[in-house]
Amino acid sequence: KHPKSYPSWHHRKWAVQRMVEEARAAAAAAAFASSGSGSNHVESNDEHVIVGDDKDDADTILTREMKLCVKLLELDDRNFHCWGYRRFLVALRGAPDAEELDYTTQKIETNFSNYSAWHHRTTYLPRVHGVHTPQTARTDPDPAPSAASFSKTTQPTRPPAGAPDTPTPTLPKDVLDAEYELVQQAFFTEPEDQSGWMYHRWLLGNTLGGRRGSECGDGSGSGSGSGGRIQTRGQVGDDHLEKEQLSVQGMGGLPDGQAAGASGGGGVQQLASGGVEETLARESDLCRQLMEMEPDSKWPVVTLARLCQAAGSAAGARESVGSFRRLAALDPMRAGYYCDCCRQ
């Protein structure tokens, strides 16, 4: 009846978590009894688990819930509540990350205009293809939660202020290039759809974030290494992004015109080299091509402005200023922001 009711999904998470915990406790009790202890009752969580109970086992419960997600996403593939519930189930099952990555590919190829699927992909792509160094030891960002975590009285916890970011793996260049090729299909299908452009921005954040020893930001010392954070100080041509710090591993990891600082204003310039320079040049050419094909589309222009700033060259700074002036005409509601970017 109401597939987008947040309280319903939240309550279902709590109920399923309890069912799975009880089923796993029953399985453990059965294994204990079969070991010859002779006991037919095991106390767990202030309740008695009866050996031989005919309730569904944990795998059956989770398989049924995954099938429900598949059905609901076939009806509405952009139901972000269901996508979030699916991530919860995957963590609970301990399912292979590669399966989820393949699922996102299937949903994206069915419908490129699916922000939830692109976002889901940002979770599992680094897990499947990320390169882990001793400095970026593997940690699971979505551990299986406990039932208590869904209690009304339980408040979400946040890391203390100033705590170091969780290390994240680095994506190899060949993986990133394949992803650039995938998202380009979305651009040529519907250049005005922002979901693909936001994923492209995440890819650029990974490309720049993989460069050791470089810096980006507003001169405050924020690094752009793997797992680093980039300070954004305003909108970036997107109705939904607000002033916040965005991780280079999150959707929106490339700094906007004010943060990149390539056009002056005291910011630290991003110096591209090697494979990064090649990627920036290739993606800039793509944006110019799309601008010729779709002169009224703002997303290629906004992306080109960021790419030119990230290049850090004088020619790039000039082209970036020209792009922001063009954006002021294409997107008059944000003309003041674009003009401010030109003055940086």
Beta strands, then each sheet from edge to edge (+ up, - down):
strand 1: 41-44
strand 2: 47-50
strand 3: 229-231
strand 4: 245-247
sheet 1: 1+ 2-
sheet 2: 3+ 4-
end
